[in-house]
Amino acid sequence: MLKLPGKLTVEAFLSDYWQEQPLCMPGGLPRIRPAITRNELGWLATLDDVESRLVFTDRIDGRCRYRVETGPFDPEYLQDLPKRDWTLLVHDVEKHLPAMRAWFTHVPFIPDWRIDDLMVSFAAPGGSVGPHKDQYDVFLCQGIGVRSWRHTTNEVLPDPSASTDLALLTEFGSDEQWDMLEGDVLYLPPGVAHWGTAIRACITYSIGMRAPQISDLSHALNNGVPNDNRFYRDSDLRVSESKRGYLSNAAATRALQLLHLNSNRHDEVGVALGRFATQTKDWLEPDEVTVEGIEAALLHLQRGRRLKVHGMSQIAFDDRNLYVNGSDRPLPSSYVDTIERICSKRFLQKPIEDDAERIEALRWMLKHGAFEIPENS
């Protein structure tokens, strides 16, 4: 887990900083593990199903302009990049390299349905993506090298001239500026303007959060509410909500209040939230599973072998329902402990019991892409 500064407790972090104000944590991660190299990151950026970008910093007449190229990239092109002023960003790294999911264990006090992805970036000296702000929380964890970060909680005007590809802000002075060394961590809440620049070639691991827009939930509920661009917020988050894969009643209640709906729609809102929490990106959807594949997986499990959760799969549950990759079904009470273990361990290794409800739930999970289908059982 992150090493919080001084005597700051997790409870104090959630009450005083989470979604409220930035926090710099020098030495927050004494050991950067698991790590990825520049070459490994570059290899990912050559793959068709990986979302990657190159952001170039052009320095013209004393000002910075930013341009973007999107992957996949040719290996030769990456090898011939200049010595400075560019950043390679690769999204959803943990979905392609499942071992990288271990990064999420550094923030066990955040419900994992709120975690979107691990983005990893490599920046040559001078590399940056420009001054900007995000609509989500992020933990910026510094790997090798040095990156200078500045931020401000003041209002900063957009600068459309800075890039035709990115929504950037006017260059700004900073409330505080940190030169982040390996192992340092910077937490930023939504809406805080920030600007990072590589001092020396560096790798940054970004644990980014997800939150539905109120308009998206409203649309899913056929609520008929005009467009509402606000995002779900949980500044009152409690440690007790952080059980792996679990969507708390408090989360549904927050969404209900943001939607201005009556309490009798609490369960309906919870389902909409569960579907959102497990919805995969279009290009990351697991392949459709055949009937033969399902039977092979069940036989594999019956023989005492391990079924791994698919690297692209998203699983969550609440007190009533099970959610897999944007779909939902009732959760048998006898299956709750098993689902908790699956969400925590990302595998299932337990003989199938003669329980019709549990077998049906497992078949449903397999059908919706929850697990990798073994090639040979």
C-alpha positions as CSV (number, residue, x, y, z in Angstrom):
1,M,0.0,0.0,0.0
2,L,1.0,3.6,-0.5
3,K,3.1,5.0,2.3
4,L,1.2,8.1,3.3
5,P,3.2,11.1,4.6
6,G,3.8,11.7,8.2
7,K,1.1,10.3,10.5
8,L,-1.6,10.6,7.9
9,T,-4.0,7.7,8.2
10,V,-6.1,6.2,5.4
11,E,-9.3,7.6,7.0
12,A,-7.7,11.1,7.2
13,F,-6.7,10.8,3.5
14,L,-10.2,10.0,2.5
15,S,-11.8,12.7,4.6
16,D,-9.3,15.5,3.9
17,Y,-7.8,14.8,0.4
18,W,-9.9,12.4,-1.6
19,Q,-11.7,14.4,-4.3
20,E,-10.8,17.6,-2.4
21,Q,-7.1,18.6,-2.7
22,P,-3.8,17.3,-4.1
23,L,-1.3,15.4,-2.0
24,C,2.4,14.8,-2.7
25,M,3.8,11.6,-1.1
26,P,7.6,11.6,-1.3
27,G,8.7,8.0,-1.2
28,G,5.1,6.8,-1.3
29,L,6.2,3.7,-3.1
30,P,9.7,2.6,-1.8
31,R,9.8,-0.2,-4.4
32,I,8.4,0.2,-7.9
33,R,7.0,-3.3,-8.6
34,P,6.1,-4.6,-11.0
35,A,8.0,-2.4,-13.3
36,I,8.0,-2.1,-17.1
37,T,10.9,-1.1,-19.4
38,R,10.8,1.5,-22.2
39,N,11.2,-1.4,-24.7
40,E,8.3,-3.4,-23.3
41,L,6.1,-0.3,-23.4
42,G,7.2,0.3,-26.9
43,W,6.3,-3.3,-27.8
44,L,2.8,-2.8,-26.4
45,A,2.4,0.4,-28.6
46,T,3.0,-1.7,-31.7
47,L,0.0,-4.0,-31.1
48,D,-3.4,-3.4,-32.8
49,D,-5.6,-3.9,-29.7
50,V,-3.6,-1.5,-27.5
51,E,-4.6,2.1,-27.1
52,S,-1.4,4.2,-27.4
53,R,-0.4,7.8,-28.3
54,L,2.7,9.8,-28.9
55,V,2.6,13.5,-27.9
56,F,5.2,15.7,-29.3
57,T,6.2,19.1,-27.8
58,D,7.1,21.6,-30.5
59,R,8.8,24.7,-29.2
60,I,8.0,27.6,-31.5
61,D,8.8,31.3,-30.7
62,G,9.2,30.6,-27.0
63,R,5.9,28.7,-26.7
64,C,5.0,25.1,-26.6
65,R,2.6,23.5,-29.1
66,Y,1.5,19.8,-28.8
67,R,0.6,17.4,-31.5
68,V,-0.6,13.8,-31.2
69,E,-0.1,10.6,-33.2
70,T,-2.0,7.5,-32.4
71,G,-0.8,3.9,-32.5
72,P,-0.2,1.2,-33.3
73,F,3.3,2.2,-34.3
74,D,6.0,0.6,-36.4
75,P,8.9,-0.6,-34.2
76,E,11.4,1.2,-36.5
77,Y,9.5,4.5,-36.1
78,L,9.7,4.2,-32.3
79,Q,13.4,3.4,-32.5
80,D,14.0,6.5,-34.6
81,L,12.3,9.0,-32.3
82,P,14.3,12.2,-31.4
83,K,16.3,12.4,-28.2
84,R,13.8,14.8,-26.5
85,D,10.4,16.5,-26.4
86,W,8.0,13.5,-26.8
87,T,5.9,11.2,-24.6
88,L,4.6,7.7,-25.3
89,L,1.4,6.9,-23.4
90,V,-0.1,3.4,-23.3
91,H,-3.5,2.8,-21.7
92,D,-5.0,-0.2,-20.0
93,V,-1.6,-1.8,-19.5
94,E,-2.9,-4.2,-16.8
95,K,-5.5,-5.6,-19.2
96,H,-2.7,-6.7,-21.6
97,L,-0.1,-7.6,-18.9
98,P,-2.3,-9.0,-16.1
99,A,0.7,-9.0,-13.6
100,M,0.5,-5.2,-13.7
101,R,-2.8,-5.3,-11.9
102,A,-0.7,-5.6,-8.8
103,W,-0.4,-1.8,-9.0
104,F,-4.0,-1.5,-7.8
105,T,-3.1,-3.1,-4.5
106,H,-1.2,0.1,-3.7
107,V,-4.6,1.8,-3.2
108,P,-6.7,-0.8,-1.4
109,F,-8.8,1.9,0.3
110,I,-10.4,2.8,-3.1
111,P,-13.2,0.4,-4.3
112,D,-11.8,-1.3,-7.3
113,W,-14.9,-0.7,-9.4
114,R,-13.7,3.0,-9.3
115,I,-10.4,2.1,-10.8
116,D,-10.3,2.4,-14.6
117,D,-6.9,1.5,-15.7
118,L,-3.1,1.7,-15.3
119,M,-1.7,4.0,-17.9
120,V,2.1,4.0,-18.3
121,S,4.0,6.7,-20.0
122,F,7.6,7.1,-21.1
123,A,8.8,10.6,-21.6
124,A,12.1,11.7,-23.2
125,P,13.6,14.9,-21.6
126,G,11.3,17.8,-22.2
127,G,8.4,15.5,-23.0
128,S,5.0,16.6,-21.8
129,V,1.3,16.3,-22.6
130,G,0.8,20.0,-21.8
131,P,-1.2,21.8,-19.1
132,H,-4.6,20.2,-18.6
133,K,-7.2,18.9,-16.2
134,D,-9.0,15.6,-15.9
135,Q,-12.5,14.7,-14.7
136,Y,-11.2,11.8,-12.6
137,D,-8.9,11.1,-9.7
138,V,-5.4,9.9,-10.4
139,F,-2.4,8.6,-8.5
140,L,0.7,9.6,-10.5
141,C,3.5,7.2,-9.4
142,Q,7.0,8.0,-10.6
143,G,9.2,5.2,-11.9
144,I,12.7,5.8,-13.2
145,G,13.9,9.3,-14.1
146,V,12.6,12.7,-12.9
147,R,9.4,14.5,-13.9
148,S,8.5,18.0,-12.7
149,W,4.9,18.5,-11.8
150,R,3.1,21.8,-11.2
151,H,-0.6,22.2,-10.3
152,T,-3.0,24.9,-9.3
153,T,-6.5,24.9,-7.8
154,N,-7.1,28.3,-9.4
155,E,-9.2,28.6,-12.5
156,V,-7.1,28.3,-15.7
157,L,-8.5,29.3,-19.1
158,P,-8.4,26.9,-22.1
159,D,-5.8,27.5,-24.8
160,P,-7.2,26.1,-28.1
161,S,-4.1,27.3,-29.9
162,A,-1.9,25.0,-27.9
163,S,-3.1,21.9,-29.7
164,T,-5.6,20.7,-32.4
165,D,-5.6,17.3,-30.8
166,L,-5.7,17.9,-27.0
167,A,-7.9,20.0,-24.7
168,L,-5.2,22.0,-23.1
169,L,-5.1,25.0,-20.8
170,T,-3.1,28.2,-20.8
171,E,0.4,27.8,-19.3
172,F,0.2,28.7,-15.7
173,G,2.2,29.5,-12.6
174,S,2.0,26.9,-9.9
175,D,0.7,26.8,-6.3
176,E,3.4,24.2,-5.8
177,Q,5.9,22.4,-7.9
178,W,7.5,19.0,-7.3
179,D,10.4,17.3,-9.0
180,M,9.2,13.7,-8.7
181,L,11.9,11.1,-8.2
182,E,11.5,7.3,-8.4
183,G,9.0,6.2,-5.7
184,D,7.3,9.5,-5.3
185,V,3.5,9.7,-5.8
186,L,1.2,12.6,-6.5
187,Y,-2.5,12.4,-5.9
188,L,-4.7,14.7,-7.9
189,P,-8.5,15.0,-7.5
190,P,-10.8,15.8,-10.5
191,G,-10.7,19.3,-12.0
192,V,-7.2,20.3,-10.8
193,A,-5.1,21.9,-13.5
194,H,-1.7,20.1,-13.7
195,W,1.3,20.1,-16.0
196,G,4.1,17.5,-16.0
197,T,7.4,17.8,-17.9
198,A,10.3,15.2,-18.0
199,I,13.5,16.6,-16.6
200,R,15.3,13.3,-17.3
201,A,13.9,10.4,-19.3
202,C,11.2,8.9,-17.1
203,I,8.4,6.4,-16.7
204,T,5.2,7.3,-14.9
205,Y,2.6,4.8,-13.7
206,S,-0.9,6.5,-13.6
207,I,-3.6,4.7,-11.6
208,G,-6.7,6.4,-13.1
209,M,-10.2,6.3,-11.7
210,R,-13.6,6.0,-13.5
211,A,-16.9,7.7,-12.7
212,P,-20.1,7.8,-14.7
213,Q,-21.5,11.1,-15.9
214,I,-24.9,11.7,-14.4
215,S,-26.4,12.1,-17.9
216,D,-25.2,8.5,-18.8
217,L,-26.9,7.1,-15.7
218,S,-30.0,9.1,-16.4
219,H,-30.1,7.8,-20.0
220,A,-29.6,4.2,-18.8
221,L,-32.6,4.7,-16.4
222,N,-34.8,6.4,-19.0
223,N,-35.1,9.2,-16.5
224,G,-35.8,11.9,-19.0
225,V,-33.5,14.4,-17.2
226,P,-31.8,17.0,-19.5
227,N,-28.1,16.5,-20.1
228,D,-26.2,16.7,-16.9
229,N,-22.4,16.8,-17.4
230,R,-21.6,16.3,-13.7
231,F,-19.7,13.2,-12.7
232,Y,-20.4,10.8,-9.9
233,R,-18.7,11.9,-6.7
234,D,-17.9,10.1,-3.5
235,S,-15.9,12.6,-1.4
236,D,-17.6,10.9,1.6
237,L,-16.0,7.5,0.7
238,R,-15.3,5.2,3.7
239,V,-12.7,2.5,4.0
240,S,-15.5,0.0,4.7
241,E,-16.6,0.3,1.0
242,S,-13.3,-1.0,-0.4
243,K,-14.0,-4.7,-0.5
244,R,-12.7,-6.1,-3.8
245,G,-15.4,-6.0,-6.5
246,Y,-18.1,-4.8,-4.1
247,L,-20.5,-2.0,-5.0
248,S,-21.8,-0.7,-1.7
249,N,-25.3,0.5,-1.0
250,A,-23.7,3.9,-0.2
251,A,-22.5,4.1,-3.8
252,A,-26.0,3.6,-5.2
253,T,-27.4,6.1,-2.7
254,R,-24.9,8.8,-3.9
255,A,-25.9,8.2,-7.5
256,L,-29.6,8.2,-6.5
257,Q,-29.2,11.6,-4.8
258,L,-27.2,13.0,-7.8
259,L,-30.0,11.9,-10.1
260,H,-32.6,13.4,-7.7
261,L,-34.6,10.2,-7.7
262,N,-36.9,8.8,-5.1
263,S,-35.6,6.1,-2.8
264,N,-37.9,3.5,-4.3
265,R,-35.5,3.5,-7.3
266,H,-32.5,2.7,-5.3
267,D,-32.1,-0.9,-6.6
268,E,-32.6,0.2,-10.2
269,V,-29.9,2.8,-9.8
270,G,-27.6,0.2,-8.3
271,V,-28.0,-2.0,-11.4
272,A,-27.3,0.9,-13.7
273,L,-24.1,1.7,-11.6
274,G,-23.1,-2.0,-11.7
275,R,-23.4,-2.2,-15.5
276,F,-21.4,1.0,-15.9
277,A,-18.7,-0.2,-13.5
278,T,-18.1,-3.4,-15.5
279,Q,-18.6,-2.1,-19.0
280,T,-15.6,-2.8,-21.1
281,K,-14.2,-0.6,-23.9
282,D,-15.3,-1.8,-27.3
283,W,-11.9,-2.9,-28.4
284,L,-11.2,-4.7,-25.1
285,E,-14.3,-7.0,-25.1
286,P,-13.5,-10.7,-24.5
287,D,-14.3,-13.0,-27.4
288,E,-17.8,-14.6,-27.4
289,V,-17.7,-18.0,-25.7
290,T,-19.3,-21.0,-27.4
291,V,-21.3,-23.7,-25.7
292,E,-18.3,-26.0,-26.3
293,G,-16.0,-23.5,-24.7
294,I,-18.2,-23.3,-21.6
295,E,-18.3,-27.1,-21.2
296,A,-14.5,-27.3,-21.7
297,A,-14.1,-24.7,-18.9
298,L,-16.4,-26.6,-16.5
299,L,-14.5,-29.8,-17.2
300,H,-11.2,-28.0,-16.6
301,L,-12.5,-26.7,-13.3
302,Q,-14.0,-30.1,-12.3
303,R,-10.5,-31.6,-12.7
304,G,-9.2,-29.2,-10.0
305,R,-7.5,-26.9,-12.5
306,R,-7.5,-23.1,-12.4
307,L,-9.8,-20.8,-14.4
308,K,-8.2,-17.4,-14.8
309,V,-10.3,-14.3,-15.0
310,H,-9.9,-12.9,-18.6
311,G,-7.5,-10.0,-18.6
312,M,-10.1,-7.7,-20.2
313,S,-12.9,-8.8,-17.9
314,Q,-14.6,-6.6,-15.4
315,I,-16.5,-8.2,-12.5
316,A,-18.4,-6.6,-9.6
317,F,-21.3,-7.5,-7.3
318,D,-23.6,-5.8,-4.8
319,D,-25.9,-7.2,-2.2
320,R,-28.3,-8.5,-4.9
321,N,-26.7,-8.8,-8.2
322,L,-23.6,-10.0,-10.1
323,Y,-22.1,-7.9,-12.9
324,V,-19.8,-9.1,-15.7
325,N,-18.7,-6.9,-18.6
326,G,-21.8,-4.7,-18.5
327,S,-24.4,-7.4,-18.0
328,D,-26.2,-8.4,-14.8
329,R,-28.0,-11.2,-13.1
330,P,-29.2,-12.1,-9.6
331,L,-26.4,-13.3,-7.3
332,P,-27.2,-16.5,-5.4
333,S,-26.5,-15.9,-1.7
334,S,-24.6,-19.2,-1.7
335,Y,-22.2,-17.8,-4.3
336,V,-21.2,-14.5,-2.6
337,D,-18.0,-15.9,-0.9
338,T,-16.9,-17.4,-4.2
339,I,-17.4,-14.2,-6.1
340,E,-15.5,-12.3,-3.5
341,R,-12.6,-14.7,-4.0
342,I,-12.8,-14.4,-7.7
343,C,-12.7,-10.6,-7.5
344,S,-9.8,-10.7,-5.1
345,K,-7.7,-13.4,-6.6
346,R,-8.7,-13.1,-10.3
347,F,-9.0,-16.9,-10.7
348,L,-11.3,-19.7,-9.7
349,Q,-10.0,-23.1,-8.5
350,K,-12.7,-25.0,-6.8
351,P,-14.5,-28.2,-7.8
352,I,-18.1,-27.6,-9.0
353,E,-20.6,-28.3,-6.3
354,D,-23.9,-30.0,-7.0
355,D,-25.8,-26.7,-6.7
356,A,-28.0,-25.8,-9.6
357,E,-28.0,-22.0,-8.8
358,R,-24.3,-21.8,-8.5
359,I,-23.7,-23.8,-11.7
360,E,-26.1,-21.6,-13.6
361,A,-24.3,-18.5,-12.3
362,L,-21.0,-19.9,-13.3
363,R,-22.3,-20.8,-16.8
364,W,-23.6,-17.2,-17.1
365,M,-20.2,-15.8,-16.1
366,L,-18.4,-18.0,-18.7
367,K,-20.9,-17.0,-21.4
368,H,-20.2,-13.3,-20.8
369,G,-16.5,-13.6,-21.0
370,A,-15.5,-13.6,-17.3
371,F,-12.8,-16.3,-17.7
372,E,-10.1,-17.4,-20.1
373,I,-11.3,-20.5,-21.9
374,P,-8.6,-23.2,-21.6
375,E,-7.3,-24.6,-24.9
376,N,-6.7,-28.1,-23.5
377,S,-8.7,-29.4,-20.6
